[in-house]
């Protein structure tokens, strides 16, 4: 096994771990095994290459976070209004770290697969929880580092070494705060729920966390007033509940010597809250491990769920028996597999919230009547941002080893596997979100936008077809491990997301011409019919795993 640099760095804090009652040597061995296993995880057939490729595939995907990090640079170069510009920077950092924590690393904190092995050894629950926390912390350090390393370097050249050190300290405290806060929230949920209900509640908490991060970012922006291109901060007591302001205040106190009471209060919260959170979690580690055992139990009697709506959809939109079978299969997987829901449902929450956020931004300068007469309903296009990510996730499953059944079953038309799965995605995930938004937007803008909404729905289907061909092209659904979700498809997801802008421009141009919208709808309808036949032809094809 490798001698990891991250473990050598942790060894510098051996005394601190020991003080909290953690067996550092045991924790180090557990982490060494986990990190080694992370590097060895490779599929049997890796994208058509018969050679096994070793290496940590998550680390290979960090360039995407580095690309996202470029959006921080303009705010660092903006000037010296640190409470504003660095508050925005840390709001973005928190958004990226929190969403990554929820979608990619919650499963590590809640992992119970190694309990049968480790519980038979003389290892305390506190040590096991610390190993999980450090495992997550190592990867969150990679994410935060990839996202912020370029802005950090530029900040040193622009504002000096003291700014860079303050930025680095803020990033460290932000990461600790988010990781520990998430763990404490899961501990609270584990304490009061059990069995199947617990597993459902965890999914709901993850969705609410994702939506909460977005809403919190909007609340932060509203803490400032824009007067003649200048940004003015107006203090209010409830601003103490906005973490990005804490970290922005660090720069005001350290660099501008702004010792006003509320600035010092913000800065103290940025340092003290993460430290107190770590202390509380350290004391509660054994309880966390004990409560994790509830995930193994099922205290409710299972009732056969009514799937009549799925059956109705299968009969209405599927062309043959095989397609109906795979529609039902995919719908069931989307409904029941929690690891899939953990990865996907937070994105659904974001797709539902984003259009409303832009409408609320419009209401800052206009009345509801003025907004209802404009074109702001086109913000519903932001709902389509969820399409590329979720279609990419249709390849993956926690039970991916059962994918051999696709090769063994006597399937006549392989295209029915893919078309049935995509239809299940549209019916079970995309259309419900779109309908909720459509109802709200119709109430706001009136029935005049119904043709526009129909056009946007057709755009969603067309974009789904293009995205599927671009990303999942003939890959069996639910047949790959989630371990590889981060290492593939990043650039293609970005390209597919940019397609939304093309459709919005086409909608605006044709919508400005008399009867142009109806021409647009007709073109999209033909594109859906023809595109479906092109993407899912009725013939046997060679399938890539």
Secondary structure as the mmCIF struct_conf table of DSSP 4:
data_model
#
loop_
_struct_conf.conf_type_id
_struct_conf.id
_struct_conf.beg_label_comp_id
_struct_conf.beg_label_asym_id
_struct_conf.beg_label_seq_id
_struct_conf.end_label_comp_id
_struct_conf.end_label_asym_id
_struct_conf.end_label_seq_id
HELX_RH_AL_P HELX_RH_AL_P1 UNK A 5 UNK A 10
HELX_RH_3T_P HELX_RH_3T_P1 UNK A 11 UNK A 13
HELX_RH_AL_P HELX_RH_AL_P2 UNK A 14 UNK A 19
TURN_TY1_P TURN_TY1_P1 UNK A 20 UNK A 21
HELX_RH_AL_P HELX_RH_AL_P3 UNK A 24 UNK A 40
BEND BEND1 UNK A 44 UNK A 45
STRN STRN1 UNK A 46 UNK A 46
TURN_TY1_P TURN_TY1_P2 UNK A 47 UNK A 48
STRN STRN2 UNK A 49 UNK A 49
BEND BEND2 UNK A 51 UNK A 51
BEND BEND3 UNK A 55 UNK A 55
HELX_RH_AL_P HELX_RH_AL_P4 UNK A 57 UNK A 60
TURN_TY1_P TURN_TY1_P3 UNK A 61 UNK A 61
HELX_RH_AL_P HELX_RH_AL_P5 UNK A 62 UNK A 68
HELX_RH_3T_P HELX_RH_3T_P2 UNK A 69 UNK A 72
HELX_RH_AL_P HELX_RH_AL_P6 UNK A 73 UNK A 77
BEND BEND4 UNK A 78 UNK A 78
BEND BEND5 UNK A 80 UNK A 80
HELX_RH_AL_P HELX_RH_AL_P7 UNK A 82 UNK A 100
HELX_RH_PI_P HELX_RH_PI_P1 UNK A 101 UNK A 105
HELX_RH_AL_P HELX_RH_AL_P8 UNK A 106 UNK A 109
TURN_TY1_P TURN_TY1_P4 UNK A 110 UNK A 110
TURN_TY1_P TURN_TY1_P5 UNK A 113 UNK A 114
HELX_RH_AL_P HELX_RH_AL_P9 UNK A 115 UNK A 118
TURN_TY1_P TURN_TY1_P6 UNK A 119 UNK A 120
BEND BEND6 UNK A 121 UNK A 122
HELX_RH_AL_P HELX_RH_AL_P10 UNK A 125 UNK A 159
HELX_RH_AL_P HELX_RH_AL_P11 UNK A 161 UNK A 192
HELX_RH_AL_P HELX_RH_AL_P12 UNK A 195 UNK A 221
TURN_TY1_P TURN_TY1_P7 UNK A 222 UNK A 223
STRN STRN3 UNK A 224 UNK A 227
TURN_TY1_P TURN_TY1_P8 UNK A 228 UNK A 229
STRN STRN4 UNK A 230 UNK A 233
HELX_RH_3T_P HELX_RH_3T_P3 UNK A 237 UNK A 241
HELX_RH_AL_P HELX_RH_AL_P13 UNK A 243 UNK A 255
BEND BEND7 UNK A 256 UNK A 256
HELX_RH_AL_P HELX_RH_AL_P14 UNK A 261 UNK A 292
HELX_RH_3T_P HELX_RH_3T_P4 UNK A 293 UNK A 296
BEND BEND8 UNK A 300 UNK A 300
HELX_LH_PP_P HELX_LH_PP_P1 UNK A 301 UNK A 302
HELX_LH_PP_P HELX_LH_PP_P2 UNK A 304 UNK A 306
HELX_RH_AL_P HELX_RH_AL_P15 UNK A 308 UNK A 317
BEND BEND9 UNK A 320 UNK A 320
HELX_RH_AL_P HELX_RH_AL_P16 UNK A 321 UNK A 336
HELX_RH_AL_P HELX_RH_AL_P17 UNK A 338 UNK A 362
TURN_TY1_P TURN_TY1_P9 UNK A 363 UNK A 365
BEND BEND10 UNK A 366 UNK A 366
HELX_RH_AL_P HELX_RH_AL_P18 UNK A 368 UNK A 372
TURN_TY1_P TURN_TY1_P10 UNK A 373 UNK A 375
HELX_RH_3T_P HELX_RH_3T_P5 UNK A 376 UNK A 384
HELX_RH_AL_P HELX_RH_AL_P19 UNK A 385 UNK A 393
TURN_TY1_P TURN_TY1_P11 UNK A 394 UNK A 395
STRN STRN5 UNK A 396 UNK A 396
TURN_TY1_P TURN_TY1_P12 UNK A 398 UNK A 399
HELX_RH_3T_P HELX_RH_3T_P6 UNK A 400 UNK A 404
HELX_RH_AL_P HELX_RH_AL_P20 UNK A 405 UNK A 408
BEND BEND11 UNK A 409 UNK A 409
BEND BEND12 UNK A 412 UNK A 412
TURN_TY1_P TURN_TY1_P13 UNK A 414 UNK A 414
HELX_RH_AL_P HELX_RH_AL_P21 UNK A 415 UNK A 425
HELX_RH_PI_P HELX_RH_PI_P2 UNK A 426 UNK A 430
HELX_RH_AL_P HELX_RH_AL_P22 UNK A 431 UNK A 445
HELX_RH_3T_P HELX_RH_3T_P7 UNK A 447 UNK A 449
HELX_RH_AL_P HELX_RH_AL_P23 UNK A 450 UNK A 467
HELX_RH_PI_P HELX_RH_PI_P3 UNK A 468 UNK A 472
TURN_TY1_P TURN_TY1_P14 UNK A 473 UNK A 474
STRN STRN6 UNK A 475 UNK A 475
HELX_LH_PP_P HELX_LH_PP_P3 UNK A 476 UNK A 476
TURN_TY1_P TURN_TY1_P15 UNK A 477 UNK A 478
STRN STRN7 UNK A 480 UNK A 480
HELX_RH_3T_P HELX_RH_3T_P8 UNK A 482 UNK A 484
TURN_TY1_P TURN_TY1_P16 UNK A 485 UNK A 487
BEND BEND13 UNK A 488 UNK A 489
HELX_RH_AL_P HELX_RH_AL_P24 UNK A 490 UNK A 511
TURN_TY1_P TURN_TY1_P17 UNK A 512 UNK A 512
BEND BEND14 UNK A 513 UNK A 513
TURN_TY1_P TURN_TY1_P18 UNK A 514 UNK A 515
HELX_RH_AL_P HELX_RH_AL_P25 UNK A 516 UNK A 535
TURN_TY1_P TURN_TY1_P19 UNK A 536 UNK A 536
BEND BEND15 UNK A 538 UNK A 539
STRN STRN8 UNK A 544 UNK A 544
#
